[in-house]
Amino acid sequence: SILNFDTGEHVDVETARSEVFLDHTHRKGAYNKKNNPALIRQTALDQAKADPNDPFTFARVKTHLENGLCNLDDYGVTFKRVSVDLLDFSDQVIGRKMADVPMKVRRA
């Protein structure tokens, strides 16, 4: 056990480590919320765009970043712009559109 100078009590080493980790996490989250709100939102949007099958991706990533559970560079998506042919029922090309396809996705 070690001495907690704030309370004057002896505490378990693991408890002290947990308290330090939580304090660091809260400070990191507060810093991210204050200084990087646009970047947090864009990162969460990119992750949600890369995984359209999971409806909770945006909220989860945004929460992780706002609460300091992850760093901003823990997440990343690289998109590639591709041309997609639009076909009718007889497989005739009736148009083209551009689409962003996720190539590299990094998740925390």
CORFEN-V301118 format. One record per residue. N is the residue number from 1. D_FIRST is the distance of its C-alpha to the first C-alpha in whole Angstrom. Layout:
BEGIN
n->N d_first->D_FIRST
n->N d_first->D_FIRST
END
This chain:
BEGIN
n->1 d_first->0
n->2 d_first->4
n->3 d_first->7
n->4 d_first->9
n->5 d_first->13
n->6 d_first->15
n->7 d_first->14
n->8 d_first->12
n->9 d_first->10
n->10 d_first->6
n->11 d_first->5
n->12 d_first->5
n->13 d_first->5
n->14 d_first->9
n->15 d_first->9
n->16 d_first->9
n->17 d_first->11
n->18 d_first->14
n->19 d_first->14
n->20 d_first->15
n->21 d_first->17
n->22 d_first->19
n->23 d_first->20
n->24 d_first->21
n->25 d_first->23
n->26 d_first->24
n->27 d_first->26
n->28 d_first->27
n->29 d_first->29
n->30 d_first->30
n->31 d_first->32
n->32 d_first->33
n->33 d_first->35
n->34 d_first->36
n->35 d_first->37
n->36 d_first->38
n->37 d_first->40
n->38 d_first->43
n->39 d_first->41
n->40 d_first->39
n->41 d_first->42
n->42 d_first->44
n->43 d_first->41
n->44 d_first->41
n->45 d_first->45
n->46 d_first->45
n->47 d_first->43
n->48 d_first->45
n->49 d_first->48
n->50 d_first->47
n->51 d_first->46
n->52 d_first->48
n->53 d_first->48
n->54 d_first->44
n->55 d_first->45
n->56 d_first->41
n->57 d_first->41
n->58 d_first->41
n->59 d_first->39
n->60 d_first->36
n->61 d_first->36
n->62 d_first->37
n->63 d_first->34
n->64 d_first->32
n->65 d_first->33
n->66 d_first->33
n->67 d_first->29
n->68 d_first->28
n->69 d_first->27
n->70 d_first->29
n->71 d_first->31
n->72 d_first->35
n->73 d_first->35
n->74 d_first->34
n->75 d_first->37
n->76 d_first->41
n->77 d_first->44
n->78 d_first->47
n->79 d_first->50
n->80 d_first->54
n->81 d_first->57
n->82 d_first->59
n->83 d_first->63
n->84 d_first->63
n->85 d_first->67
n->86 d_first->68
n->87 d_first->70
n->88 d_first->72
n->89 d_first->73
n->90 d_first->76
n->91 d_first->73
n->92 d_first->75
n->93 d_first->73
n->94 d_first->73
n->95 d_first->71
n->96 d_first->68
n->97 d_first->64
n->98 d_first->61
n->99 d_first->58
n->100 d_first->55
n->101 d_first->53
n->102 d_first->49
n->103 d_first->49
n->104 d_first->45
n->105 d_first->43
n->106 d_first->39
n->107 d_first->36
n->108 d_first->33
END
